[in-house]
């Protein structure tokens, strides 16, 4: 079982925060790619939810830009959480054009 990702500490600059969030997201994605069973997928979602809650605590202005990537196997609690929240969700398989459009939407929103 992969170890849970660390959560970003209070960032001293936007660059530090971006680096910490990139590292967390990369570990979550790699963890998700290694996990094949539905029960392991559910553990990944719990980790993602935990990372989102920590991000909301340390940097709430950035938390709405967190995107969940999933194979589609959700626990009922995770599904309810994602339905309530503002975060985007990409279910695998997805096209690169969908990711590009999502990134462009976030970039335009910051401008």
N, C-alpha and C positions, 0 to 999 in steps of 0.2 A: 504494500500500500504506500503511495507517495506521501511524503510528509506535507503537512499543510503549509501554504505559502505564508511568508511573513507579511505583515501589514505595514503600510507606509507610516513612518514616524512623522511627527510634525515637521513639515518641510520649511527650510529657511529661505528658499527661493522657489519661484515657479519651475525653474529647471530641475531642482532637486525633486520636487513633487512629480514632475513628468517622468523623470528617471525611475523613481520609486514605483509609480503606477505602471510604467511599462514593464518593470521587472515582475510585479505581482501578476499583471495580465499574462505575461509570457509563461510564468510558472503555471498559472491556471490553465492556459491553453495546452501546454505540454502535458499537464496532468490529465486533461480531458482526452487528449489524443491517445494516451497510453491505456486509458480505462475502456474496457469493452463491454462489461456486463451492465445491466440496468441498475443494479445496486451500486456499482462503482460510479455510474453516471449521476445517481442521486447524491452521492458523497461530493462529487464535483460541484453540483449546484449549491450544496450547503456551504462549500468553501467560497464560491462566488458571492453568495448572499452575505457571508461573513465579511468578505473583502469590501462589498458595497456598504455595509453598515459601518465598517471602520472608516471608509472614505468619507461617508456622510459626517462622521464625527470630526475627522481632522481637516477636511476641506469640502464642506457641503456644496460650495459653488462649482466643484468639479464632478460631483457624484452623478449628476444627470447625464453626463457624457459616457458613463460606463456602459458597455454593450455586453450582453450575455450571449455566448456562443454555445449552442447545445445540439446534442444528437436527438433531442426531443423527449427524452425520458425524464419526466418531472415527478417529484413527490407532490401530493395534493397541496401541501403547505407551500412549496416552492412555486407551484403554478399560481396559487392565490396571491402570493407576494408579488410575482411578476405582473399579474393582471392589475393590481392596485398601483404599481409604481410607474414612474415616467420613463424607465429605462427601455432602450431598444433591445430586441432579442433576434438573433440570427440562428435559425435552425439549419443544421447540416442536412443535405448538401446545399450550398448557396453559391451563387455566381460572384465572380470578382466585381462585376459591374454593380452589384448590390452594395458591396463593401465600399467601393469608390463613391457611390451616391450618398451613402451614409456619412462618410468622412467629409464630403463636400458640404453637406447640410450642416454639420457641426462647425465647419470652418466659416461658412456664411453667417451662422448665428453669432459667432464671436466677433465678426467685423462690425 
